[in-house]
Amino acid sequence: MPEFEYGPVEILVVGFPGERPDAATFEAIGDLVEAGDIRLLDAVVVSRSENGDLDIVEIEDLGDEIDVTEIELEANGLVGEEDVNDLGGAIPPGTSGAMLAIELVWAKRLASRFAESGGVLLQSERIPAPVVNAIMAEAEEAEAAATE
């Protein structure tokens, strides 16, 4: 079986104060792409006005606001208006969000290996990092208290 061209794709909505994410955000994304950890397929910036209206800006249309010349999109247009309407509700009024369609490169390799062996992924669930870290901190505190 041939290796998959694309692996699982996640659309992340990352919120920021104000109308736009800062340059450091896009620099961090570029670092992850350069390291081969992710492949950035598409990205848009969505701002929600105080009255709730959504404004969508394609990353390449940011112009002189933020230098994104180092970021190359693999599948421009993948994040569409339907995604923005479905996921944009998570962006509070007066703030903005970056909607990123990313491919987790390691997951592509894993999916290919599953397929080679006849395996099929039946379900996947992501636990957000803040939740994992809070649970682990509580467990460590409980363990420390039990040994005292």
The 8 nearest C-alpha neighbors of each residue, nearest first, counted from 0:
[[1, 115, 2, 114, 111, 3, 116, 112],
 [2, 0, 3, 111, 115, 4, 114, 112],
 [1, 3, 111, 4, 0, 108, 112, 115],
 [4, 2, 5, 111, 1, 6, 107, 110],
 [3, 5, 2, 6, 107, 1, 111, 108],
 [6, 4, 3, 107, 7, 102, 8, 104],
 [107, 5, 7, 106, 102, 8, 3, 103],
 [6, 8, 102, 107, 106, 103, 9, 5],
 [9, 7, 102, 101, 6, 100, 10, 103],
 [10, 8, 101, 100, 11, 102, 7, 99],
 [9, 11, 100, 99, 101, 98, 12, 8],
 [10, 12, 99, 98, 9, 13, 100, 97],
 [11, 13, 98, 97, 96, 14, 99, 10],
 [12, 14, 96, 97, 11, 98, 15, 99],
 [15, 13, 96, 95, 90, 12, 97, 16],
 [16, 14, 95, 96, 20, 94, 17, 13],
 [17, 15, 94, 95, 18, 14, 93, 19],
 [18, 16, 94, 19, 95, 93, 15, 20],
 [17, 19, 95, 46, 94, 16, 20, 93],
 [18, 20, 95, 17, 21, 15, 44, 46],
 [21, 19, 15, 24, 22, 97, 96, 95],
 [20, 22, 23, 24, 19, 65, 25, 15],
 [21, 23, 24, 25, 65, 26, 20, 66],
 [24, 22, 26, 21, 25, 27, 20, 28],
 [25, 23, 27, 22, 26, 21, 20, 28],
 [24, 26, 28, 22, 27, 23, 29, 67],
 [25, 27, 23, 29, 24, 28, 22, 30],
 [28, 26, 30, 24, 29, 25, 23, 31],
 [29, 27, 25, 31, 30, 26, 32, 24],
 [28, 30, 26, 32, 27, 31, 70, 33],
 [29, 31, 27, 33, 28, 32, 34, 26],
 [32, 30, 34, 28, 36, 29, 33, 37],
 [33, 31, 29, 35, 37, 34, 30, 38],
 [32, 34, 30, 35, 31, 29, 36, 37],
 [35, 33, 31, 32, 36, 30, 37, 29],
 [36, 34, 32, 33, 37, 31, 104, 38],
 [37, 35, 31, 34, 104, 32, 103, 38],
 [38, 36, 103, 32, 104, 102, 35, 31],
 [37, 39, 102, 32, 101, 40, 104, 103],
 [40, 38, 101, 72, 41, 100, 37, 73],
 [39, 41, 73, 74, 72, 100, 101, 38],
 [42, 40, 75, 100, 72, 74, 39, 99],
 [43, 41, 99, 98, 58, 100, 97, 78],
 [44, 42, 57, 58, 98, 56, 97, 45],
 [43, 45, 97, 56, 96, 55, 98, 57],
 [44, 46, 55, 96, 95, 54, 97, 56],
 [47, 45, 95, 54, 18, 53, 94, 96],
 [48, 46, 53, 92, 52, 51, 93, 94],
 [49, 47, 93, 51, 52, 50, 92, 46],
 [48, 50, 92, 93, 51, 47, 52, 94],
 [51, 49, 48, 52, 92, 47, 93, 53],
 [52, 50, 48, 49, 47, 92, 53, 91],
 [53, 51, 48, 47, 50, 54, 49, 46],
 [54, 52, 47, 46, 51, 55, 45, 48],
 [53, 55, 46, 45, 47, 52, 56, 48],
 [56, 54, 45, 44, 53, 57, 46, 43],
 [57, 55, 44, 43, 58, 45, 60, 54],
 [58, 56, 43, 60, 59, 44, 55, 42],
 [57, 59, 43, 60, 61, 42, 56, 44],
 [58, 60, 57, 61, 62, 67, 68, 56],
 [61, 59, 62, 57, 58, 56, 63, 64],
 [62, 60, 58, 59, 64, 65, 63, 56],
 [63, 61, 60, 64, 65, 59, 66, 67],
 [62, 64, 65, 61, 66, 60, 67, 59],
 [65, 63, 62, 61, 66, 19, 22, 21],
 [66, 64, 63, 22, 67, 61, 62, 21],
 [67, 65, 68, 63, 64, 22, 62, 69],
 [66, 68, 69, 70, 65, 25, 59, 58],
 [67, 69, 70, 66, 71, 59, 65, 62],
 [70, 68, 67, 71, 29, 66, 26, 25],
 [71, 69, 67, 68, 29, 72, 25, 28],
 [70, 72, 73, 69, 39, 68, 40, 67],
 [71, 73, 40, 41, 75, 74, 39, 70],
 [72, 74, 40, 75, 39, 71, 41, 38],
 [75, 73, 40, 41, 72, 77, 76, 39],
 [74, 76, 41, 77, 72, 73, 40, 42],
 [77, 75, 78, 79, 74, 41, 42, 40],
 [76, 78, 75, 79, 74, 41, 40, 100],
 [79, 77, 76, 82, 41, 100, 42, 80],
 [80, 78, 82, 81, 77, 76, 83, 84],
 [79, 81, 83, 82, 84, 78, 85, 55],
 [80, 82, 84, 79, 83, 85, 78, 86],
 [83, 81, 85, 79, 80, 84, 86, 78],
 [82, 84, 87, 80, 86, 81, 85, 79],
 [83, 85, 81, 87, 82, 86, 80, 88],
 [86, 84, 82, 83, 87, 81, 88, 80],
 [85, 87, 83, 88, 84, 82, 89, 12],
 [88, 86, 83, 89, 84, 90, 85, 45],
 [89, 87, 90, 86, 85, 84, 91, 83],
 [88, 90, 87, 86, 91, 12, 14, 96],
 [89, 91, 88, 87, 96, 95, 14, 94],
 [90, 92, 94, 89, 93, 47, 88, 95],
 [93, 91, 49, 47, 48, 94, 51, 90],
 [92, 94, 49, 48, 47, 17, 91, 95],
 [95, 93, 17, 16, 92, 18, 47, 91],
 [96, 94, 46, 18, 15, 45, 14, 19],
 [97, 95, 14, 13, 45, 15, 44, 12],
 [96, 98, 44, 13, 12, 43, 99, 45],
 [99, 97, 12, 43, 42, 11, 44, 96],
 [98, 100, 42, 11, 10, 41, 101, 97],
 [99, 101, 10, 41, 40, 9, 42, 39],
 [102, 100, 39, 9, 8, 40, 38, 99],
 [101, 103, 8, 38, 37, 104, 7, 6],
 [102, 104, 37, 106, 105, 101, 7, 107],
 [103, 105, 107, 37, 106, 102, 36, 38],
 [104, 106, 108, 107, 103, 109, 36, 37],
 [107, 105, 109, 103, 104, 108, 110, 6],
 [6, 108, 106, 110, 104, 105, 109, 111],
 [107, 109, 111, 105, 106, 110, 112, 104],
 [108, 110, 106, 112, 111, 107, 113, 105],
 [111, 109, 113, 107, 112, 108, 106, 114],
 [112, 110, 114, 108, 109, 113, 2, 3],
 [111, 113, 115, 109, 114, 110, 108, 116],
 [114, 112, 118, 110, 116, 111, 115, 109],
 [113, 115, 117, 111, 118, 112, 116, 110],
 [116, 114, 112, 113, 117, 0, 111, 118],
 [115, 117, 113, 114, 118, 112, 111, 119],
 [118, 116, 114, 115, 113, 119, 112, 0],
 [119, 117, 113, 114, 116, 120, 115, 112],
 [118, 120, 121, 113, 114, 117, 110, 116],
 [121, 119, 122, 118, 123, 113, 110, 114],
 [120, 122, 119, 123, 118, 124, 113, 110],
 [123, 121, 120, 124, 119, 125, 7, 118],
 [122, 124, 125, 121, 120, 126, 7, 119],
 [123, 125, 126, 122, 127, 121, 120, 9],
 [124, 126, 127, 123, 128, 131, 122, 9],
 [125, 127, 128, 124, 131, 130, 129, 123],
 [128, 126, 130, 129, 125, 131, 132, 124],
 [127, 129, 131, 130, 132, 126, 133, 125],
 [130, 128, 132, 131, 127, 133, 126, 134],
 [131, 129, 133, 128, 127, 132, 134, 126],
 [132, 130, 128, 134, 133, 129, 135, 127],
 [131, 133, 135, 129, 130, 134, 136, 128],
 [134, 132, 136, 130, 135, 131, 129, 137],
 [135, 133, 137, 131, 136, 132, 130, 138],
 [134, 136, 138, 132, 137, 133, 131, 139],
 [137, 135, 139, 133, 138, 134, 132, 140],
 [138, 136, 140, 134, 135, 139, 141, 133],
 [137, 139, 135, 141, 136, 140, 142, 134],
 [140, 138, 142, 136, 141, 137, 143, 135],
 [139, 141, 137, 143, 142, 138, 144, 136],
 [142, 140, 138, 144, 139, 143, 137, 145],
 [141, 143, 139, 145, 140, 144, 138, 146],
 [142, 144, 140, 146, 145, 141, 139, 147],
 [143, 145, 141, 147, 142, 146, 140, 139],
 [146, 144, 142, 143, 147, 141, 140, 139],
 [145, 147, 143, 144, 142, 141, 140, 139],
 [146, 144, 145, 143, 142, 141, 140, 139]]
